Amino acid sequence: MGNLQVALLTILMFFLLVSLHEWGHYYFARRAGILVREFAIGFGPKLFSIKRGETRYTLRLLPIGGFVRMAGEDPEIVEVQPGQTVALRVKDDKVTRIYLDRLDERSNVMRGEVKALDLEKDLFVALDIDGEVERYSVHPQAEIIAKGRETQIAPLDRQFGHKTVGQRALSIFAGPVMNFVLAFALFALYLVLQGVPVENSSKVFISDVVSGTPADQSGIEKGDWVKSINGEPIGGDLNAMVEKISASAGKALQVVVDRDGVELPIKVTPDPETGKIGIYPIGEMRAPGALETIRFSGETMVEMTKRIFEGFQKLIRDFNLDDVGGPVKTTQVTVEIAQQGVAQLTLWAGILSLYLGIFNLLPIPALDGSRLLFLGLEAIRGKPVDPNRESMVHLVGFAMLMLLMIVVTYNDIVGLVRN
């Protein structure tokens, strides 16, 4: 697989993992009637931005996750205060736009001083125009324009905090669930791509060749059918083939392979120290059945979940910064796996998706698990936790995660330079 293809597949994999997670938040928030202001992939400065309907879709500089910004989660950036001079654009007896600056440049508007307003519940603006106060109804999707930016108002029934606990919990929980669904689908796709070993196989094939190894240098290729070694037929005995190669460390072997129906003699010398030539042998494979695929995906989900939690326990018990991989190390491993083929990359993407879903459900401030914990407390207490305190917990948690990410990334880069 070429470097460009590996790079594109790696980028596509990360984009798929993050975007599907955020889409889960987005979809169920919209279903609950919540105004979604932004759907972002990445953090930091914007690289690309486009608005469709009520939502702005952005691609940001730092590829370390994503977010869905819902109305009411954070204090609104743009506010209109009584005493402020504004311009209103009215259509069908409802205010559709509220201009806060460059008022003299606006046409077909009502200009005046705001005497009273409510943009969350009653949706009105009382404007003093030349000494006369006029009351205008505000459209629930009206926009406030200031400094060239358009911000849609968020009535209470469109804000995250004014939905039921169940609706808010589903909007948050849906992100990790999408990762679980994706992991299941990717494990199934891996089995379809890889196939299932045939019992009592009569052939041994080369499933992959490691670059720069004796096999690669001798001309052995992926997909070759190994027929004999030093004149002795191999048949389907994979173990026998491995033993013959290992027993000839440093000694030349005469290998006959069938490539597209043509038998080719190839001379290869196993590494004198390891006794290996750098191949991944595999028996005959068959296409899996539907039930077989579903069972494999389920069993793989369970097995990988156990391993992920074992990794968490080991990390807590014997913490070592070198054991923590950031975006750089993850990308490095992903590139190495992608070079082994699409099937292996698919399996790895499934593992990462499962890990992302589980990690986000941990009760760590700023993660989905922490937000679900606060909602659980609200359900038990019958009233929400002080929003300011909850926001502070998430803010501190996010800052700590970003600090850890910086440290881990620095450690990853240092490790790459040393290697």
C-alpha positions, 0 to 999 in steps of 0.5 A, a space after each residue: 500500500 502506497 504512502 499516499 493511500 496509507 495517509 488518506 486511509 488514516 485520515 479517513 479513519 480518524 474522521 469517521 471515528 470522531 464525526 460519527 460520535 459527534 453525529 450521535 450527539 447532534 442527531 438526538 439533540 435535534 430530535 429533542 428540539 435542541 438548537 445545535 449551534 455548531 458541529 465541529 471536528 477538531 479543536 482550536 482555530 477554524 480551518 473550514 466553516 459552512 452553515 446549513 440551516 441552524 447549524 454551523 459545521 466546522 473543521 478545526 486545526 487540532 485533530 484531537 476530537 470534536 464537539 457539538 455546541 448546543 444552545 444553553 450549555 454555555 452563556 450566550 456570547 451575544 446579548 442585547 440590553 435595555 438602553 441599547 440602540 439597535 435596528 430591527 428587520 421585521 417580516 410578517 409582523 415578526 422580528 427576524 433580525 436584530 442588528 447591534 452595529 453599523 446601524 446607519 448602513 442597514 436598510 428597511 429596518 426600525 431603529 431605536 432604543 431598547 426599552 424592554 425585551 425577552 428573547 427566551 420566553 415571551 419573545 418580544 422587543 419594546 423599541 423607543 422610536 422617536 419617543 414612541 414605544 412600539 412592541 414587536 414580536 420576535 420570530 423564534 429563529 430570529 438572528 442577532 447580527 454583530 461584528 459580521 457574525 449571525 447568532 440565532 436566538 435560543 428560546 427556552 424550549 430550544 435550550 439544552 438545560 430546559 429539556 427533560 433529564 431523559 432527553 438530555 441524557 440520550 443526547 449525551 449517551 448517543 455519542 458513545 453508543 455510535 462508537 459501539 455501533 461502529 465498532 460492531 460494524 467494523 469487526 463484522 467488516 473485518 471478518 468479511 474482508 479477512 474470511 474464515 479459515 477452512 478446516 483441513 486446508 490443503 493450501 498455504 498462502 502468503 497473507 502479507 510480506 513485511 517490507 525490507 525482510 528476506 521474503 520481500 527482497 527475494 520477490 515473494 508477494 502477498 497472495 502467493 500459494 506456497 507449494 513446496 520448500 526444498 522440493 518437499 510439498 507443503 500442502 496445507 500444513 502451515 506449522 510444518 512450513 514454519 518449522 522448515 523455515 526456522 530450521 534453516 536460519 542463515 541457510 538458503 531455501 528453494 521455495 516454489 510458489 504459485 502466482 496466478 497459475 504460474 509456478 515460480 522458484 524463489 530462493 530466500 535465506 531466513 534471518 540467521 538470528 530469528 530464523 524468519 523470512 518476514 511473511 504472514 502465512 495463512 490457510 485457505 479462507 472462505 466467506 463467513 455466514 451472516 450469523 457467523 459474522 454477528 457472533 464474531 462481532 459480539 465476541 470481539 466486542 466482549 473480548 476487546 472490552 475486557 482488554 481495554 479495562 485491563 489496560 485501565 487497571 494496569 495504567 492506574 496501578 503502575 502509571 508510566 507516561 511512556 505507556 500513555 499514547 497521544 495523537 502522535 503515537 496513535 497515528 504512528 501505530 495506525 500508519 504501521 497497521 494500515 501498511 498491513 492492509 485494509 483488513 487489519 486497518 478495519 480491525 484496528 479502527 473497530 478497536 479504537 472506536 470501541 475504546 473511544 466509546 468506553 473512554 468517553 463514558 468514564 466519569 472524568 470531568 468534561 467527558 460524556 460520563 461526567 455529564 451523565 453523572 451530573 444528570 443522574 444526580 439531578 434525577 435522584 435529587 429532583 433538581 439540577 446541580 448548580 450550573 455554575 459549579 457544574 460548568 467549573 468542574 467541566 472547565 477544570 477537567 477539560 483544562 487538565 485533559 488538554 494539559 495531559 494531551 500536551 505532555 503526552 504528545 511531547 513525550 510521543 514526539 521525543 520518543 519518535 526522535 529518539 527512535 
